[in-house]
Amino acid sequence: MTTAAQSSSPVLCTVKDAVVLLRLGRSTIYELMASGELPFIKLGRARRIKRADIDAFVDQLQPQST
């Protein structure tokens, strides 16, 4: 078994997984995907997001000053 297969987090995430991981709404995830801010893969009718792309999206977020 490879290391990726042993990992507890999936390599490809569903939109539902992304909602849980990012704690954002489903509509927001689809908007981020449509705008290109969150890259995705389309397999047939299913959309999947690479876990690495979710991590990269979080890494590029800038903190807001108040």
C-alpha atoms as one frame of an Amber mdcrd trajectory, in Angstrom:
protein
   0.000   0.000   0.000   1.267   3.478  -0.815   1.545   6.324   1.664  -1.337
   8.172  -0.031  -3.583   5.160   0.400  -2.682   4.973   4.102  -3.386   8.647
   4.739  -6.551   9.473   6.652  -7.469  12.387   4.377  -8.565  11.668   0.814
  -6.487  12.780  -2.159  -9.634  13.874  -4.005 -12.374  15.583  -2.026 -16.031
  15.989  -2.832 -17.707  19.367  -2.534 -19.225  18.079   0.701 -15.716  17.264
   2.004 -14.535  20.775   1.064 -17.505  22.291   2.917 -16.459  20.437   6.068
 -12.738  21.157   5.688 -13.094  24.861   4.883 -16.206  25.447   7.010 -17.810
  27.338   4.161 -21.209  26.944   2.571 -21.841  24.691  -0.404 -22.720  27.676
  -2.609 -19.479  29.410  -1.634 -17.450  26.352  -2.640 -19.177  26.246  -6.036
 -18.553  30.013  -6.477 -14.853  29.549  -5.682 -14.694  26.709  -8.188 -16.500
  28.753 -10.884 -14.182  31.731 -10.375 -11.075  29.543 -10.622  -9.949  30.326
  -7.075 -10.428  26.682  -6.118  -9.344  24.368  -8.954 -11.321  21.192  -9.482
 -11.386  18.074 -11.622 -14.525  16.952 -13.404 -14.927  13.182 -13.706 -18.116
  12.570 -15.628 -20.715  14.580 -13.735 -18.748  14.541 -10.478 -16.514  17.383
  -9.379 -13.540  16.582  -7.183 -11.052  18.924  -5.552  -7.488  17.839  -4.861
  -6.677  18.032  -1.171  -3.433  19.788  -2.151  -5.485  22.495  -3.939  -7.602
  23.006  -0.822  -4.423  23.382   1.244  -2.957  25.807  -1.329  -6.173  27.858
  -1.275  -5.960  28.177   2.514  -2.250  29.066   2.353  -2.874  31.947  -0.054
  -5.593  33.554   2.124  -4.572  36.878   3.618  -5.528  37.879   7.147  -7.876
  40.862   7.374  -6.815  43.865   9.426  -9.437  45.590  11.541
